[in-house]
Amino acid sequence: MDKYNGKKPITIITGCLGSGKTTILQEILKNEYIKNNTAIIVNEFGKVGLDHHLLRKSVERTVLLDGGCICCNSREDLEEELKLLLNMYETGKSKFDRIIIETTGMADPSPILFTVLTNPLLQHRFIIDCVIATVDAKNGLLQFKNNPELIKQLTVADKVIITKTDITPNEEIIKLLDLIREISPSCEFQTAIHGNVNPSIIVGNNASSPLTSPIKGNTSTKNHYSPNIHSISFTIKKALDWTAFGLWLSMLLHAKGEDVLRVKGLIDVGEKGPIVLNGVQHIIHPPQHLEEWPTTERNSHIIFILRSIDPHSIEKSLKSFQTFLDTEIELLELQSVM
């Protein structure tokens, strides 16, 4: 018996900036069945996305919704993309058993669920099977104070994955778990180091009776995060000096780390493949060296998501340092959330 009654299940992976969503999804997609039978929708804040490139190497059915938070001005894009995937499936152009939506770190998932559950076509063809929230153990307590979207993410989550427990004192983890249980006492908890989770986590625990009614609460398209948040993106024309760049980035994070919500990039350092740069606030993950470029374009890109920092100061600082980096840097995009 089809436990989804002929509908395609949707798994939503949400979580604050830098909490490990893409890393976990990459690990899940190492499972051959999931890799070959899943469509992926990735939402990124800003018009230049990077995470979808890393996922596309695993799953060809990976699409990017860019230019804004998926729960705000990209909801119509999400609706249209789901309809497109459905059409591709029904015409035999693409086959998949499940859709996974990875939200931007500033998303409130409730409007996403509302979109699926209230659209007449989508509600008859898709079903929300599972909402997974990733929580950064190292930065979680601070994010509870500064990132109200975390609470919204946890309130709709079926499962919570605590990441970075290997670099977090046990007493901080206990405090974080207590806070999460206050918000979502019925959630299933798992921990993940370097994204290592059981791939079955994407399947809802109560698949025979998943979520079937709209979410109550705020479904406004008004931006719910601080107007002091900006994104700024750079393109780098030739390979840079990795040591010099590391020095510049270290100085930036030492001075402004708490307000550098996210930094990520694909960096050309003159090797066969790029380095994946991935950081949140004061913490930069160990650089990941790719064996080859995920796209034919070999230009490097760096994206910063900032709070209460003038993005032009980042531009000025980085460009003044480009002589030491032995490269050429151009401003690609500057976006403010108003």
Disulfide bonds with the S-S distance in Angstrom:
none
